[in-house]
């Protein structure tokens, strides 16, 4: 109950400090923490929210938005609505709220515990700012010190090939995620599998000079790039700090709310 109260308080603070009534598009992530963000936004009432559209990151997020009486707008419909100008910024979403499984001191995140990492990455890419709300259990000096594995979304036909290649990259015992209660492979909103790949604790991006693949020592950016290049991988549950040069490529400047 203490953790739930902390999650709720952090979400209410995140909304109080970052949510503006002038927003047009608001990204909403997946999981139990971000539910308190939606609760806090819905409390502002229809006079504020009726002119806004909320961009989900999967079926759970869509239901969360809809159940709160807020307007859902899927990414394809957002892109149709705003129009396309070659070379123009695609960061149409004013702000994106989401949780994480683990956050390091550079605000790099492990995400994907809820199997929504692909659409979460898409919405993050389309957002001006990403507010990650995470309670103290998620706070770590470096990634994979509290959370054990990197979630990876893969094409079912290539799952075993990817699993073996992740072992070659230094992952101990990567497994294809099973979904209860049917005990079959979990299927994502994009009809793919998730492989949970344990790796030794990661470095920080600032420690790129200490990368040592032989010892399985990677920075978040380097490991994400390595895994993303594996044939059969759709996306990787490592969200880099998104500050500095890759901000343009990776999306918004991440601003974590104090865990
Ligand atoms: O899958 C994700 O990345 C989610 O944000 C998620 O794992 C966080 O879930 P929680 O808010 O229920 O801890």
Boltz pocket constraint, residues with backbone or C-beta under 6 A from the ligand:
constraints:
  - pocket:
      binder: B
      contacts: [[A, 29], [A, 30], [A, 31], [A, 32], [A, 33], [A, 34], [A, 98], [A, 99], [A, 100], [A, 101], [A, 110], [A, 111], [A, 112], [A, 113], [A, 114], [A, 115], [A, 116], [A, 117], [A, 120], [A, 133]]
      max_distance: 6.0
